[in-house]
Amino acid sequence: MGKKTVVFNESGLGKLPNNKPTVYKIKTDGGNTNYVGVAKRGRVQERLQEHLPGSKDYIPGSKVEIEQMANISEARQKESNIISQTKPKYNKQGK
């Protein structure tokens, strides 16, 4: 499926597709992954906006990388695999 990386701000998020379930990684300037999450089809941009500064689930980062998946269960499986391999700082460990 499609992959895309944009700047982690309002205008960058507006460039992301919303038509498929997505696994996203919020990354630092140095390329480290701070957080991994899943967004349902139709809610990708909205979910990522919840992580911007001043929002309820703020996660620091400079870029967001997404990968579109065929369905939400595939996205959740991939998210789980990435979290167990990379142990991002802002994900609750043991998920």
QUITA-V666634 format. One record per residue. N is the residue number from 1. RES is the residue in one letter. SS is DSSP state (2 for helix, 1 for strand, 0 for the rest). D_CENTER is the distance of its C-alpha to the mean C-alpha in Angstrom with 1 decimal. Layout:
BEGIN
N&RES&SS&D_CENTER + N&RES&SS&D_CENTER
END
This chain:
BEGIN
1&M&0&15.1 + 2&G&0&13.7 + 3&K&1&11.4 + 4&K&1&10.8 + 5&T&1&10.2 + 6&V&1&11.0 + 7&V&1&12.1 + 8&F&0&10.1 + 9&N&0&12.7 + 10&E&2&14.1 + 11&S&2&15.7 + 12&G&2&12.8 + 13&L&2&10.6 + 14&G&0&13.9 + 15&K&0&14.0 + 16&L&0&11.1 + 17&P&0&12.6 + 18&N&0&12.5 + 19&N&0&14.9 + 20&K&0&13.2 + 21&P&0&10.9 + 22&T&1&7.5 + 23&V&1&5.5 + 24&Y&1&2.2 + 25&K&1&3.9 + 26&I&1&5.5 + 27&K&1&9.0 + 28&T&0&12.5 + 29&D&0&15.4 + 30&G&0&16.7 + 31&G&0&13.7 + 32&N&0&13.1 + 33&T&1&9.7 + 34&N&1&9.7 + 35&Y&1&7.0 + 36&V&1&5.2 + 37&G&1&4.7 + 38&V&1&6.2 + 39&A&1&7.5 + 40&K&0&11.1 + 41&R&0&13.0 + 42&G&0&14.2 + 43&R&0&11.6 + 44&V&2&8.5 + 45&Q&2&9.8 + 46&E&2&11.3 + 47&R&2&8.5 + 48&L&2&6.7 + 49&Q&2&10.4 + 50&E&0&10.8 + 51&H&0&9.3 + 52&L&0&11.7 + 53&P&0&15.0 + 54&G&0&17.4 + 55&S&0&15.1 + 56&K&0&15.5 + 57&D&0&12.3 + 58&Y&0&12.3 + 59&I&0&10.4 + 60&P&0&12.1 + 61&G&0&10.8 + 62&S&0&12.1 + 63&K&1&9.7 + 64&V&1&6.2 + 65&E&1&6.5 + 66&I&1&5.9 + 67&E&1&8.5 + 68&Q&1&10.5 + 69&M&0&12.5 + 70&A&0&16.0 + 71&N&0&15.5 + 72&I&2&13.6 + 73&S&2&15.5 + 74&E&2&14.6 + 75&A&2&10.9 + 76&R&2&11.7 + 77&Q&2&14.0 + 78&K&2&11.7 + 79&E&2&9.2 + 80&S&2&12.5 + 81&N&2&13.9 + 82&I&2&11.3 + 83&I&2&11.6 + 84&S&2&15.4 + 85&Q&2&15.7 + 86&T&2&13.9 + 87&K&0&14.2 + 88&P&0&11.6 + 89&K&0&13.6 + 90&Y&0&11.9 + 91&N&0&11.3 + 92&K&0&14.6 + 93&Q&0&16.6 + 94&G&0&18.4 + 95&K&0&15.9
END
